[in-house]
Amino acid sequence: MNSEGALPTKVLVVDDERALAAVIASYLTRAGHQVSQAHTGPEALDQARAEDPDVIVLDLGLPGLDGIEVCRQIRTFSDCYILILTARGDEVDRLIGLSVGADDYLTKPFSNRELVARVQTVLRRPRRPPAAAPAVEEHRVFGDLRIDAAGHEVWIADHPVALTRTESTSSTSCPPNPASHSAAANSSTPCGTPPGSATNTSWTSTSPTSARNSTTTRPNRATSPPSAASATGWDEGDPPA
């Protein structure tokens, strides 16, 4: 444990050169990390699953399974930091490694002290867990009104209510808090509009169905339209100049 009492970070060193892996492990151990080693691609995957390390120092030139593929597969089940090591001078290899999920890289030959510093640097980067999907509340009950948000169904006094598509969307998006629902019911928002208002006369309906069924004042087509004179403000006997 370190001076602050926290558990040491776990580092997995993966390199087919056992002597080099041992040297890297010794430097990381002296820096206060808990270190394990793997020397092939399949072995690296097995230990990564079993040990759940905080950091993996991963050589790209591995027997059994290439380091690029190891990195790609690790990213399917772990969000640990990955520092890749490569003896290849081609920039493409480093870019591929970074594109499949590596956080940093070092090209061989490298300083062991620099490697330890790189490990300390990636550990200071925040690693946020994926956001959890919001839970869906299956049923909401407000007195005699019951709403099935998942099934887009509504009942009043245990009687199902036929909904239009707009009513279905509006009713199932109402706030789950009864207090906020009561406030919404007094407003003109869709959530304040109960579906099937004909079955519950205590609600004031503003839904599209109620709007279609409501009486609307329309102009009397039997009445003759206003004369041109009254529309323009001219007297019938006075044509425009």
N, C-alpha and C positions, 0 to 999 in steps of 0.2 A: 504493500500500500504506500501511497505517496505521502508527503508531509501534511497534506490537508485531510488525510484519512479516507480519501476516495479510493475505489478499487482501481487497479492499474488497467490501462487500456490493453486489449488483446490484439496482437499483430500476428498475422500469418505470413511467413516468408516462403515464397514458391520459386525455386530455382533448381534446375537439373544439375548445376555445379554444386555439389555438396559442400566443398570447402568454402566456396563463396557464401553459400547460404548460412553456414555456421558462423562466419565472420560477421555478416550482417546481423544475425541473431544476437551475437554477443554485444555488439554496439547498442542495439535496441534494448537489450536487457539491462545494460548499465544505465540507459536513459530512463529506466523505471517502467518499461513495458513488459507484459507477459507475452512471450514469443513461442510460437510453434512453427514447424517446418513441414513442407511438402516438396516433392521432387519430380512429380509427373502431373499432367493435366487432370486425369481422373482422380488422383489422390488429392489434388487441390480442391476439386469440387466436393468430394466427400468430407474433407476437413472443414471447408467453409460452411457446409450445412450443419455439421455436428457441433462446431465450436462457436459459430456466429461471431467472427472477429470484428473488431472496430475498424481495422485497417488491413489490407492485403497488399504486400509487396510482391508483384507478379512479373516474372520473367516471360517474355513473349516466345522464346525458343524452347518449348517444352516437348518432351516425348509423350506419345499417347494421345495428346490433344493440344492443339496450338493455343498459345496464351490468349490470342484474340478471341477464340471460341470459348475459352474458359471465362474470360471477362464477360462476354455476352451472356453466357448461361448464369453466371453469378448474379447478374443484374435482374434476372427473372425471379429471384427469391431473396435478395439481400440489397440493402441500401448502404453497405459499408463503403468506406473510402478505398479506392484502388489506385495504387502507384505502380505504373508499369516500368519494367526495366528492359532495355533492348540493346543488343550489340549492333543492330542494323543502323546504318547511317541514312537510310532512305526516309525522307520526310513523310512519305505516304504511310509507312507503318505506324508512325507516331499519331498521325491524323486518324487512322482507322481505329487505333486503340482508344483515343479520346472520344471518337464518335460512338463506340459501343459501350461507353460508360466509365472509362477511366477518369480519374480526377487530376492526375499529374503524371509526369514521366521523367525518367533519367536515362541517359545514354551511356552505356559502358564504354570505357572505364569511367568510374565516378568515385567521388570521395565518400567514404562511409559516414563522415560527419555531416556532409551535405544531405545524404539520404535521411539521417536522423532528423535533420532540420526540416526536410520536406514532409516527413511524417508528422512532426509537431505542427507544421503549418496547416496541413489538411485537417488535422483534428480541431483546429480553431474555427474552421468553417461551420456554420450552422447547417444541420441536416434535419429538415422538417419532415415529419411523417406525413403520408398522404391523408388528405382530409376525408373524414368519414362521411358517407352519404347520409343526408338528413332522413330521420325516421319518418315513416308515413303513418299518421294516426288513422286507424281503420274506421272508427266510429266516433261521431260527435253527437251529443245529446243535449238539447235545449228544451226542457219541458216535454211536450208531446212531439217535438220535431227531432227526428233522428236522421243523420247524414252519414252515408257510407262513402268516404272520400275515395277509397281505392276502387270501388265498383261504380261510382258516379250514380248512386241511387239515393232517393229521399223518401222517408215515410213520415206521415203525420198521424198520430194516434194509431200506429201500426197499420196504416193503410198506405200502400205504395202510391207515389205521385208521378204522373207522366211528365217528363221534362223534355224541353227542346234542347238542342246542343248548347245554345248560349246559356240557358238556365242551368244545365248540368255543370258547365264550367264555372259559372258564378257561384253556385251553391256549394260546390266542393272546395272552393278556394277561400271560404269564409275563415276568419281567425278562430283557432281552437279554444281561445279563452272566452268563456261565456260572457264575462264583463265587456270585453272588447267587441263581442258579437252584438250585445245589447246596444252599445254605442253605435255600431255600424248599422243596426236596424233602424235607428232614428235618422240616418243620413240617406242621401240619394245614391249611395254606392251600390253596386250589384250585390255585395254581401248583405246589405240591409233588406234585400228583396227575397222573401221566401218563395220557393216554387209552389205552383198550384194554389194560388191565393184564394181561389174559389172555395176551397175546402176549409179555409181558416179566415174568417171575416175580420179577425182582430189585427190583420196585417194590411198595410197599404202597399199594393203591388205596383211596381214600376218595371216589371219584366217585359221583354219583347212580346210575349203572348198576350199579356194583359193590355199592352198598348194597342195590339191589333184588334182586340175585342172591345176597346173603349169607344165611346161615342165621340166623334170628332166633328166640329162645326165646319161645314163646307159651304162655299158660296152657292146661292140659289141660281141654278142655270136657267130657270124660267124667267128670271128677272132680266130685263133688257140691259145691256151694258151701258155705262155712262156715255153721254154724247161727247163728241169731240170738243164741243165748246166748253163743257164743264171740265173736261180734262185739261184743256189748255188755258182756260181763264178768259177766252174771247167770248164776246156776245155773238149770238147766232147771226145778227144782222151786221156785224162789223168784221169783214174779212181782214186778214192781216195785210199790213201795208207792203 
